[in-house]
Amino acid sequence: NFKSTPGGPNDTPLTFWATWTLSSRPRRVALLLDDAQEEYRSYAAPIIDNMAALVKVFRAKGCPIMWSSWSRQFDDGISNAMDRWYGLRGLRKDEPENAVYIFEGEPGLAPLKELAPTAKEVADGWFYHSKMLDMFWVFRPDGKSYLDEKLKEEGVDTVVIAGLWTDECIVATAYAALSRGYDVIVVQDGVATATAH
């Protein structure tokens, strides 16, 4: 579904569009809620209603939803580049605020109550904790991505991503999904981050 634009280098298609349905391959969609957790409520406030609406629609349609929350410590040895950038407690020594580390402990890891998974969804493995930006970077004992395998089990080919942080976790998850062959949709009014940048 593309057309070449006259004057394009090497007849490159400069104008194109995507098709939502293919008669040979019905689309199977899943919602990924990345780090939509209580620790980040103040940053998530503008998008909570939008994420809750997505959860309601996806549940009504019987589409899979995956929730992740994440926590890190500066001494966990996972991402030293990020640790060097943010430091031990964030960029402001006197105000220890840092999107990388969880300061509120276990309660901060809980999904936002307005869009939290049900007890059955949790029991069925649709909520997990992560320690990396990319939602796919949690592995089963056999070395396969936990999220990728869950989505494959459901026949998912398209992921819709919402949550926090746009510039880190959302981008990392979007690229990871794309590299695994998923069609990727990032919800513009369903993502947020800590800074205007």
C-alpha positions as CSV (number, residue, x, y, z in Angstrom):
1,N,0.0,0.0,0.0
2,F,2.4,2.7,-1.1
3,K,3.0,4.8,-4.1
4,S,6.2,6.5,-5.3
5,T,6.4,10.2,-5.4
6,P,7.7,11.7,-8.6
7,G,11.2,13.1,-8.1
8,G,12.0,10.8,-5.2
9,P,15.6,9.4,-5.1
10,N,15.8,6.0,-6.8
11,D,11.9,5.9,-7.0
12,T,11.8,5.7,-3.2
13,P,8.2,5.6,-1.9
14,L,7.9,8.9,-0.1
15,T,4.2,8.7,0.4
16,F,2.7,5.6,2.0
17,W,0.0,4.5,4.3
18,A,-0.8,1.5,6.5
19,T,-3.8,-0.8,6.4
20,W,-5.4,-1.9,9.6
21,T,-6.8,-5.2,8.3
22,L,-5.4,-7.8,6.0
23,S,-7.9,-10.4,4.8
24,S,-5.2,-13.0,4.9
25,R,-4.2,-12.2,8.5
26,P,-6.7,-10.9,11.1
27,R,-5.1,-8.6,13.5
28,R,-4.7,-9.7,17.2
29,V,-4.0,-6.8,19.5
30,A,-2.6,-6.5,23.0
31,L,-2.3,-3.6,25.4
32,L,1.1,-3.1,27.2
33,L,0.9,-0.8,30.2
34,D,4.5,0.1,31.0
35,D,5.3,1.3,34.5
36,A,1.9,2.7,35.2
37,Q,2.5,2.3,39.0
38,E,1.7,4.1,42.2
39,E,5.2,5.5,42.6
40,Y,4.7,7.5,39.5
41,R,1.2,8.7,40.2
42,S,2.0,12.4,40.0
43,Y,3.6,12.0,36.6
44,A,0.8,9.8,35.4
45,A,-2.0,12.1,36.6
46,P,-2.7,13.6,33.1
47,I,-3.1,10.2,31.4
48,I,-4.7,8.0,34.1
49,D,-8.2,8.4,32.7
50,N,-7.0,7.7,29.1
51,M,-5.2,4.5,30.3
52,A,-8.2,3.4,32.3
53,A,-10.4,3.9,29.2
54,L,-7.9,1.7,27.2
55,V,-8.1,-1.0,29.8
56,K,-11.9,-1.0,29.8
57,V,-12.1,-1.3,26.0
58,F,-9.4,-4.0,25.8
59,R,-11.1,-6.1,28.5
60,A,-14.5,-5.6,26.7
61,K,-13.0,-6.8,23.5
62,G,-11.2,-9.8,25.1
63,C,-7.8,-8.6,24.1
64,P,-4.8,-9.4,26.3
65,I,-3.4,-6.7,28.6
66,M,0.1,-6.8,30.2
67,W,1.1,-4.7,33.1
68,S,4.7,-4.1,34.2
69,S,6.2,-2.2,37.1
70,W,9.8,-1.8,37.7
71,S,12.2,-1.1,40.4
72,R,16.0,-0.5,40.5
73,Q,18.7,0.3,42.9
74,F,21.9,2.1,42.0
75,D,23.9,-0.9,43.3
76,D,22.0,-3.7,41.5
77,G,24.7,-3.9,38.8
78,I,22.1,-3.9,35.9
79,S,22.7,-0.7,34.1
80,N,25.8,1.2,35.1
81,A,25.5,3.8,32.3
82,M,22.1,4.9,33.7
83,D,23.5,4.8,37.3
84,R,26.4,7.1,36.3
85,W,24.0,9.5,34.7
86,Y,21.4,9.8,37.5
87,G,23.7,9.2,40.5
88,L,22.8,7.6,43.7
89,R,19.6,9.6,44.4
90,G,18.9,11.6,41.3
91,L,20.0,14.9,39.9
92,R,19.2,17.0,43.0
93,K,21.1,15.9,46.1
94,D,18.7,17.7,48.5
95,E,15.5,16.5,46.8
96,P,16.0,12.7,46.0
97,E,13.7,12.4,43.1
98,N,14.7,9.9,40.4
99,A,12.6,8.0,37.8
100,V,15.1,5.3,37.9
101,Y,14.8,4.2,41.5
102,I,11.8,3.3,43.7
103,F,11.8,5.2,46.9
104,E,8.4,4.2,48.3
105,G,9.2,0.5,48.4
106,E,6.8,-2.3,47.6
107,P,3.6,0.0,47.6
108,G,5.2,2.1,44.9
109,L,5.4,-0.9,42.6
110,A,1.6,-1.5,42.7
111,P,-0.2,-0.7,39.4
112,L,-2.3,2.5,39.5
113,K,-5.5,1.5,41.2
114,E,-7.7,3.0,38.4
115,L,-6.3,0.5,35.9
116,A,-5.0,-2.3,38.0
117,P,-5.2,-5.9,36.9
118,T,-7.8,-8.2,38.4
119,A,-6.7,-11.0,40.8
120,K,-7.3,-13.4,37.9
121,E,-5.1,-11.4,35.5
122,V,-2.4,-11.4,38.1
123,A,-2.7,-15.1,38.7
124,D,-2.6,-15.7,34.9
125,G,0.7,-13.9,34.7
126,W,-0.4,-10.7,33.1
127,F,1.5,-8.5,35.7
128,Y,5.2,-8.7,36.4
129,H,8.1,-6.7,37.9
130,S,11.0,-5.6,35.7
131,K,14.4,-4.1,36.3
132,M,15.1,-2.8,32.7
133,L,13.6,-0.1,30.5
134,D,12.3,-2.6,27.9
135,M,9.3,-4.6,28.9
136,F,10.6,-7.5,26.9
137,W,13.8,-7.7,28.9
138,V,12.5,-10.2,31.5
139,F,13.5,-13.7,30.8
140,R,12.1,-17.2,31.6
141,P,14.5,-19.9,32.8
142,D,14.9,-21.1,29.2
143,G,16.2,-17.7,28.2
144,K,13.2,-16.6,26.2
145,S,11.5,-13.2,26.8
146,Y,8.6,-13.6,29.2
147,L,6.5,-11.0,27.5
148,D,7.3,-12.2,24.0
149,E,6.2,-15.8,24.8
150,K,3.0,-14.6,26.5
151,L,2.1,-12.6,23.5
152,K,2.9,-15.5,21.1
153,E,0.7,-17.8,23.1
154,E,-2.2,-15.4,22.4
155,G,-1.3,-15.0,18.7
156,V,-0.7,-11.3,19.2
157,D,0.8,-9.4,16.2
158,T,0.1,-5.8,17.3
159,V,1.0,-4.1,20.5
160,V,-0.5,-0.8,21.8
161,I,1.8,0.8,24.3
162,A,0.8,3.3,27.1
163,G,2.4,4.3,30.4
164,L,5.6,5.9,31.7
165,W,8.4,7.1,30.8
166,T,7.9,8.2,27.2
167,D,11.6,9.0,26.6
168,E,13.0,5.8,28.2
169,C,10.7,2.8,28.9
170,I,8.1,3.5,26.2
171,V,10.7,4.1,23.5
172,A,12.7,1.0,24.6
173,T,9.7,-1.2,24.6
174,A,8.4,0.1,21.3
175,Y,11.8,-0.6,19.6
176,A,12.0,-4.0,21.2
177,A,8.5,-5.0,20.0
178,L,9.3,-3.8,16.5
179,S,12.5,-5.8,16.4
180,R,10.5,-8.9,17.4
181,G,8.1,-8.4,14.5
182,Y,5.2,-6.8,16.2
183,D,3.3,-3.9,14.7
184,V,3.6,-1.1,17.3
185,I,1.2,1.7,18.3
186,V,2.2,4.2,21.0
187,V,-0.8,6.1,22.4
188,Q,0.0,9.8,22.1
189,D,-2.3,10.8,25.0
190,G,-1.6,7.7,27.0
191,V,2.1,8.2,27.7
192,A,3.9,10.6,30.1
193,T,7.3,11.4,31.5
194,A,8.9,13.3,34.3
195,T,10.3,16.3,32.3
196,A,9.3,18.5,29.4
197,H,12.3,17.1,27.5
